Amino acid sequence: MKQGEYNFDLSNIDSELASFAKRGITEFTLHDARFSNDKKALADFIKKAARLAPDVYISIPASAQVIDAEIAGLLQNLFCSVDIFMHGEPGQKFFLDKKLFSKKAALLNNAGIVFGFLMDWARADGDSVKAFRDRIDFALPLYPNHIDFAQLYSEQREAKNSAVFSSQDITWARDVAYAISVFYSEGRAVPWFNSVLKPLKIAPSKFFSDFAEWQRCNNCAFGASGTELAHKEIEKMQLIFLEEKYSEKRLERLLPVVADVVRINGAFSRLAGEGEEGELDLSFSPDDLLGPAAFDIVSFEENVCMEDCRVRVYDAGGEPAFKIL
């Protein structure tokens, strides 16, 4: 059971967690504010889940305030991701505490914990287009694994017009949110996005606004299709759009590096996500592309020698591996 609703009996957590394997539950999202905002309750749940449901992938929505070194340490024992609230609710005024979120993101990154942000627009009191842009521009450099927008899929979280968020602004924000969901989250771009964005010298919100426009022009914007895109299809879109953006900036010389970085990371992500092995032709050595040099695309192009090769990406007994053919 990978999708769907499941009524979790909080009065009998131990037996519920222990029954997941028998029920065929492989993924579970904990939707309960008592765990999201109470460190003690969250710590207790993590300990029990690690012991009773070690093979279940558990998504844990949480406020940034409850995440600390103790929670990060406990999460290392769990097959999970943490979804950090970066939004407010109607009747509340959301304040983006950049110091707090930066500290928590660094803590989770250093502990090797997969995390993302839960974001929205035009719901909290006083929210504006500028504030929405600011959240995007702040969040992406923190290397979240994903950014989720429940408003894209739930009418219950409908955005509200205001003096600083018109209906036109709301449509723009929705399209940008969808662009982020496709290109970044579903496109598994976290390993390379910030590196590839840097030479373009534009903000993440501007990049995704441009990609939203590209989606509209190519009939794949929000609402255009009810089918979920496979990662390979999203990767094709990523490469086409990046070629356009780099050409606009007259940075064509960097495209072989960009394409190789995107494609080899994509191949490894499909190996991990779908168990899909594959072969690809590269212009550079995979050792270089997967090493620290690839964090600086401009320096990589100037200092790393091209090395045309065909590479096989495969599963080596449960571990991802590659071989130059």
C-alpha positions in Angstrom: 0.0 0.0 0.0 1.9 3.0 -1.3 -0.9 5.5 -1.5 -4.2 6.2 0.0 -5.6 7.1 3.4 -5.0 5.0 6.5 -6.6 5.7 9.9 -3.7 5.4 12.4 -4.9 4.5 15.9 -2.9 6.9 18.1 -4.1 5.1 21.2 -2.2 1.9 20.2 0.9 3.1 18.3 3.0 0.1 19.0 0.6 -2.5 17.5 -0.2 -0.2 14.6 3.5 0.3 13.6 4.1 -3.4 14.0 1.2 -4.3 11.7 2.6 -2.2 8.7 4.5 -5.1 7.1 1.5 -7.4 7.3 -0.8 -4.7 5.8 1.6 -4.2 2.9 2.3 -0.6 3.9 5.6 0.6 2.5 5.2 4.4 2.8 3.5 6.4 5.5 3.0 10.1 6.2 2.4 11.1 9.8 -0.4 13.7 9.7 -0.9 14.9 13.3 -0.1 18.3 14.8 0.7 16.6 18.1 3.8 15.1 16.7 4.6 18.0 14.4 4.8 20.5 17.2 5.7 18.4 20.3 9.4 17.3 20.5 8.8 14.7 23.2 5.9 13.1 21.3 7.9 13.2 18.0 11.0 11.6 19.6 8.9 8.8 21.1 7.3 8.1 17.7 10.6 8.0 15.9 12.1 5.6 18.4 9.1 3.2 18.1 9.0 3.5 14.3 12.7 2.7 14.0 12.1 -0.4 16.1 8.8 -1.7 14.8 8.7 -0.5 11.2 12.3 -0.2 10.0 11.5 -0.9 6.3 8.6 1.6 6.0 9.5 5.0 4.4 8.0 7.5 6.8 7.4 11.2 5.9 7.2 13.4 9.0 5.8 16.9 8.7 7.3 19.0 11.5 7.7 22.6 12.6 11.3 23.9 12.5 11.2 24.6 16.2 11.0 20.9 17.3 14.1 19.9 15.2 17.3 19.8 17.2 20.4 17.6 17.5 18.6 15.0 19.5 15.8 14.6 16.9 18.4 14.6 14.1 20.2 11.8 15.9 17.1 9.7 16.3 16.1 10.3 12.6 19.4 8.7 11.5 17.9 5.3 12.7 14.8 5.7 10.6 14.0 5.3 6.9 12.4 8.7 6.5 12.2 12.2 5.3 11.2 15.4 7.2 8.9 18.0 5.7 9.4 21.3 7.4 6.6 23.8 7.5 7.5 27.0 5.8 4.0 28.5 5.7 1.3 30.0 7.8 -2.4 29.5 8.1 -5.4 31.8 7.6 -5.6 34.2 10.5 -1.9 33.9 11.2 1.0 36.0 10.1 3.9 33.9 8.9 7.4 35.2 9.6 10.3 33.7 7.7 12.9 33.3 10.4 15.9 32.8 8.0 18.4 32.2 10.8 16.2 29.4 12.3 15.5 27.6 9.0 19.1 27.9 8.0 20.3 26.3 11.3 17.7 23.5 11.0 18.5 22.7 7.4 22.3 22.6 8.1 21.6 20.3 11.1 19.7 17.8 8.9 22.1 18.1 6.0 25.0 17.3 8.3 23.2 14.4 9.8 22.4 13.0 6.3 18.6 13.3 6.8 16.4 13.8 3.7 14.3 16.8 4.2 12.0 19.2 2.3 9.8 22.2 2.8 6.0 22.5 2.9 5.1 25.8 1.3 2.1 27.7 0.1 1.0 31.2 -1.1 -1.8 33.7 -0.3 -3.1 32.0 2.8 -1.2 33.6 5.7 -2.2 37.1 6.7 -0.1 39.7 4.9 1.4 37.3 2.4 2.5 38.9 -0.9 4.2 38.0 -4.2 7.4 39.5 -2.9 7.2 37.3 0.3 6.5 34.2 -1.8 9.5 35.0 -4.1 11.6 35.5 -1.0 10.7 32.1 0.4 11.6 30.4 -2.8 14.9 32.3 -3.1 15.8 31.5 0.5 14.7 27.8 0.5 16.5 26.5 -2.6 20.1 27.3 -1.6 19.5 25.2 1.6 19.5 22.0 -0.6 16.0 20.6 0.3 15.3 17.3 -1.3 11.9 18.7 -2.4 9.5 21.5 -1.9 5.8 20.5 -1.7 2.8 22.7 -2.3 -0.4 21.1 -1.0 -2.5 23.8 -2.7 -1.7 22.3 -6.1 -3.8 19.2 -5.2 -6.2 20.3 -2.4 -9.1 22.6 -2.7 -9.2 22.9 1.1 -6.1 25.0 0.9 -7.4 27.5 -1.5 -5.5 30.8 -1.9 -7.4 34.0 -1.0 -7.3 37.3 -2.9 -6.0 40.3 -1.0 -4.8 43.9 -1.6 -1.3 42.5 -2.0 -2.1 39.2 -3.7 -4.5 39.6 -6.7 -6.1 36.8 -8.6 -3.5 37.3 -11.3 -0.7 37.0 -8.7 -2.3 33.8 -7.4 -2.3 32.2 -10.8 1.4 33.2 -11.2 2.3 31.7 -7.8 0.4 28.5 -8.7 2.3 28.1 -12.0 5.6 28.8 -10.3 4.8 26.2 -7.6 4.0 23.7 -10.3 7.2 24.5 -12.1 9.2 23.9 -8.9 7.3 20.6 -8.3 8.1 19.3 -11.8 11.6 20.6 -12.4 13.1 20.4 -8.9 11.1 17.9 -6.8 9.9 15.4 -9.3 13.0 16.1 -11.5 15.2 15.1 -8.5 17.4 18.2 -9.1 18.7 18.7 -5.6 22.3 17.3 -6.2 22.9 19.8 -9.1 20.4 22.6 -9.1 22.3 25.3 -7.2 25.5 24.5 -9.1 23.7 24.7 -12.5 21.9 27.9 -11.5 24.9 29.8 -10.4 26.4 30.6 -13.8 23.1 32.0 -15.0 23.2 34.7 -12.2 19.4 34.7 -11.7 17.3 34.1 -8.6 15.6 30.7 -8.2 12.2 32.4 -8.4 13.1 34.0 -11.7 14.3 30.7 -13.0 11.1 28.9 -12.1 8.9 31.8 -13.4 10.7 31.4 -16.7 10.2 27.6 -16.6 6.5 28.1 -15.9 6.3 30.3 -19.0 8.2 27.6 -21.0 5.7 25.0 -19.7 2.8 27.2 -20.9 4.3 27.5 -24.4 4.9 23.8 -24.6 1.4 22.7 -23.4 2.7 21.1 -20.2 1.8 23.7 -17.6 -0.5 23.2 -14.6 -3.7 21.5 -15.6 -2.5 20.6 -19.1 -2.1 16.9 -18.4 -3.5 14.5 -15.9 -0.8 11.9 -16.3 2.3 11.8 -14.2 5.6 12.3 -16.1 8.3 9.7 -15.8 11.6 11.0 -14.6 13.3 10.4 -18.0 10.7 12.7 -19.6 11.3 15.4 -17.0 15.0 15.1 -17.6 14.5 15.8 -21.3 12.5 18.9 -20.3 15.3 20.0 -17.9 18.0 19.7 -20.5 16.0 21.5 -23.2 15.2 24.4 -20.9 18.7 24.6 -19.5 20.1 24.8 -23.0 17.7 27.7 -23.7 18.7 29.6 -20.6 22.5 29.0 -21.1 22.2 30.1 -24.7 20.4 33.3 -23.6 23.3 34.1 -21.4 25.8 33.2 -24.1 27.2 30.4 -22.0 27.0 27.6 -24.6 30.6 26.5 -23.7 29.3 25.3 -20.4 26.5 23.1 -21.8 28.5 19.9 -22.1 29.3 20.0 -18.4 25.7 20.9 -17.5 24.3 18.1 -19.6 26.6 15.5 -18.2 26.0 16.6 -14.6 22.2 16.4 -15.1 22.3 13.1 -16.9 24.6 11.1 -14.7 22.8 12.3 -11.5 19.5 11.4 -13.2 20.8 7.9 -14.0 21.7 7.3 -10.4 18.4 8.6 -9.2 16.5 6.2 -11.5 18.7 3.4 -10.2 17.7 4.3 -6.6 14.1 5.2 -7.3 13.0 2.7 -10.0 15.8 0.1 -9.9 16.6 1.1 -13.5 20.1 0.3 -14.7 21.3 2.0 -17.9 24.1 3.3 -20.1 24.9 6.8 -21.2 27.5 8.6 -23.3 29.4 11.4 -21.5 31.9 14.0 -22.4 33.7 13.9 -19.0 34.8 11.2 -16.6 32.0 10.2 -14.1 34.6 10.4 -11.3 34.9 14.1 -12.1 31.2 14.7 -12.6 30.3 13.1 -9.3 33.2 14.8 -7.4 33.4 18.2 -5.7 34.7 19.9 -8.9 31.2 19.7 -10.4 29.9 22.1 -7.7 31.5 25.0 -9.8 30.4 24.6 -13.4 32.6 27.4 -14.7 35.8 26.2 -13.0 35.0 22.6 -14.1 34.8 23.7 -17.7 38.0 25.6 -17.5 40.1 23.0 -15.6 38.8 19.5 -16.2 39.8 17.7 -19.4 37.1 16.2 -21.6 37.1 12.5 -21.7 34.4 11.0 -24.0 33.2 7.7 -22.5 30.3 5.3 -22.3 29.2 4.5 -18.8 27.0 1.8 -17.4 25.2 2.6 -14.1 24.1 -0.5 -12.2 23.3 -2.1 -8.9 26.3 -3.7 -7.3 24.8 -5.9 -4.6 22.6 -3.1 -3.2 25.0 -0.3 -3.8 24.9 2.1 -6.8 28.0 1.8 -9.1 29.2 2.7 -12.5 31.6 1.2 -15.0 33.3 2.8 -18.0 32.7 0.5 -21.0 
